[in-house]
Amino acid sequence: MDNKLLEEIIFFLKGDKQKLCTVSTVTEDRKPESAFVYYTFDENLNIYFITRAGSRKYKNGMKNPNISFVVFTENPPKTLQLEGTLSIVTDPKAQTWLFPELVTLATERNLVPPISQMDTSEVMFMKITPNWVRFGNFELGRNDGMFQEIKIKG
């Protein structure tokens, strides 16, 4: 994995103040369904979010774990596209770390976090393990191309 590019992507994700992305799953009928979710990530570019067990993204992901993730910033103009495999985070230690990470994102904006409106028995902590990553940097004056991909070992 290109360490310089990985560092640039992590810097981009850490700088994303919104922490709001689009995730897309596929229905049984092979139709795409997309949703906005608050996210966090780790140094291996695993993406985490919370959803309800009854949500379309959860139901779709349990039948077909292929998922995509897209986040962008307007200023500077950059985007991260990621495809991967969706799984449930069942480790209580990881859930303890994820819960405040994800709930704080909404409360910092004076929004009522969606999770606070859910029956806690419905809350599912989700992980996207990437198998393809593409970073786009559309800033003027770049000489290394707009898109760069990371090859994931697997």
C-alpha positions as CSV (number, residue, x, y, z in Angstrom):
1,M,0.0,0.0,0.0
2,D,1.3,3.5,-0.9
3,N,2.0,5.0,2.5
4,K,2.1,8.6,1.2
5,L,-1.3,8.2,-0.4
6,L,-2.7,6.4,2.7
7,E,-1.4,9.4,4.9
8,E,-3.1,11.8,2.5
9,I,-6.4,9.9,2.7
10,I,-6.3,9.8,6.5
11,F,-5.5,13.5,6.7
12,F,-8.5,14.1,4.4
13,L,-10.8,12.0,6.5
14,K,-9.6,13.6,9.7
15,G,-10.2,17.0,8.2
16,D,-13.8,16.2,7.1
17,K,-15.7,18.1,9.7
18,Q,-19.1,16.8,8.5
19,K,-18.3,13.1,8.9
20,L,-21.3,12.5,6.7
21,C,-21.1,10.1,3.8
22,T,-23.2,8.2,1.4
23,V,-23.3,4.4,1.6
24,S,-24.9,2.3,-1.1
25,T,-26.1,-1.3,-0.9
26,V,-27.9,-3.6,-3.3
27,T,-31.4,-5.0,-2.9
28,E,-32.3,-8.7,-3.7
29,D,-33.6,-7.3,-7.0
30,R,-30.1,-5.9,-7.7
31,K,-31.3,-2.3,-7.4
32,P,-29.0,0.2,-5.7
33,E,-30.1,1.9,-2.5
34,S,-28.2,4.8,-0.9
35,A,-28.3,6.6,2.4
36,F,-26.5,9.3,4.3
37,V,-24.8,8.1,7.5
38,Y,-22.4,9.6,10.0
39,Y,-19.1,7.7,9.9
40,T,-15.8,7.3,11.6
41,F,-12.7,5.3,10.5
42,D,-9.5,3.7,11.6
43,E,-6.0,3.8,10.3
44,N,-6.6,0.8,8.0
45,L,-9.4,2.8,6.2
46,N,-12.1,0.6,7.8
47,I,-15.3,2.7,7.9
48,Y,-17.8,2.5,10.8
49,F,-21.4,3.7,11.1
50,I,-24.5,2.9,13.1
51,T,-27.9,1.9,11.7
52,R,-31.1,0.2,12.7
53,A,-31.6,-3.5,12.3
54,G,-34.7,-2.7,10.4
55,S,-33.1,-0.3,7.9
56,R,-32.8,-1.1,4.2
57,K,-29.0,-0.8,4.3
58,Y,-28.8,-3.3,7.2
59,K,-31.2,-5.8,5.5
60,N,-29.5,-5.4,2.1
61,G,-26.0,-5.8,3.6
62,M,-26.9,-9.0,5.5
63,K,-28.0,-10.6,2.2
64,N,-25.3,-9.1,0.0
65,P,-22.3,-7.6,2.0
66,N,-21.0,-5.6,-1.0
67,I,-21.2,-1.9,-0.1
68,S,-19.8,1.4,-1.4
69,F,-18.9,4.5,0.5
70,V,-18.4,8.0,-0.9
71,V,-17.4,11.2,0.9
72,F,-16.4,14.6,-0.6
73,T,-15.4,18.0,0.4
74,E,-16.0,21.1,-1.7
75,N,-13.2,23.2,-0.4
76,P,-10.7,21.8,-1.1
77,P,-12.4,19.7,-3.8
78,K,-11.6,16.1,-2.9
79,T,-13.4,12.8,-2.8
80,L,-12.9,9.3,-1.4
81,Q,-14.6,6.4,-3.1
82,L,-14.4,3.0,-1.4
83,E,-15.9,-0.4,-2.1
84,G,-15.9,-3.2,0.4
85,T,-17.6,-5.8,2.5
86,L,-20.1,-4.9,5.2
87,S,-20.1,-6.7,8.6
88,I,-21.5,-6.2,12.1
89,V,-19.2,-5.1,14.9
90,T,-20.0,-7.4,17.8
91,D,-17.0,-6.7,20.0
92,P,-18.3,-4.7,23.1
93,K,-14.9,-2.9,23.4
94,A,-15.2,-1.7,19.8
95,Q,-18.8,-0.7,20.3
96,T,-17.8,1.3,23.4
97,W,-15.3,3.2,21.3
98,L,-17.7,3.7,18.3
99,F,-20.8,4.9,20.2
100,P,-19.4,8.2,21.5
101,E,-17.4,8.7,18.2
102,L,-20.6,8.5,16.1
103,V,-23.1,10.2,18.5
104,T,-20.8,13.2,19.1
105,L,-20.8,14.0,15.4
106,A,-24.5,14.9,15.4
107,T,-24.6,16.5,18.9
108,E,-21.7,18.9,18.0
109,R,-24.0,20.3,15.3
110,N,-26.9,20.7,17.7
111,L,-28.8,18.0,16.0
112,V,-30.6,15.2,17.7
113,P,-28.6,12.1,16.8
114,P,-30.7,9.6,14.9
115,I,-29.5,6.9,17.3
116,S,-31.1,8.7,20.2
117,Q,-34.5,8.1,18.5
118,M,-33.9,4.4,18.1
119,D,-34.8,1.5,20.3
120,T,-31.4,0.5,21.5
121,S,-32.1,-3.1,20.8
122,E,-32.2,-2.1,17.1
123,V,-28.8,-0.4,17.0
124,M,-26.3,-2.1,14.9
125,F,-22.6,-1.1,14.7
126,M,-21.4,-1.7,11.1
127,K,-18.0,-2.0,9.6
128,I,-16.9,-1.6,6.0
129,T,-13.7,-3.4,5.2
130,P,-12.3,-1.9,2.0
131,N,-11.3,-3.9,-1.0
132,W,-11.0,-1.0,-3.4
133,V,-10.1,2.7,-2.7
134,R,-9.9,5.6,-5.0
135,F,-9.0,9.1,-3.9
136,G,-9.7,12.1,-6.1
137,N,-8.0,15.5,-5.6
138,F,-9.3,18.2,-7.9
139,E,-7.2,21.1,-6.6
140,L,-5.7,23.2,-9.3
141,G,-1.9,22.8,-9.9
142,R,-1.6,19.1,-9.0
143,N,0.7,17.2,-11.2
144,D,0.1,13.7,-10.0
145,G,-3.3,13.1,-11.6
146,M,-6.7,13.6,-10.2
147,F,-7.4,10.0,-9.2
148,Q,-5.2,7.6,-7.3
149,E,-6.1,4.1,-6.2
150,I,-4.9,2.0,-3.4
151,K,-4.4,-1.7,-4.0
152,I,-5.8,-3.7,-1.1
153,K,-4.1,-7.0,-0.3
154,G,-6.5,-9.9,0.0
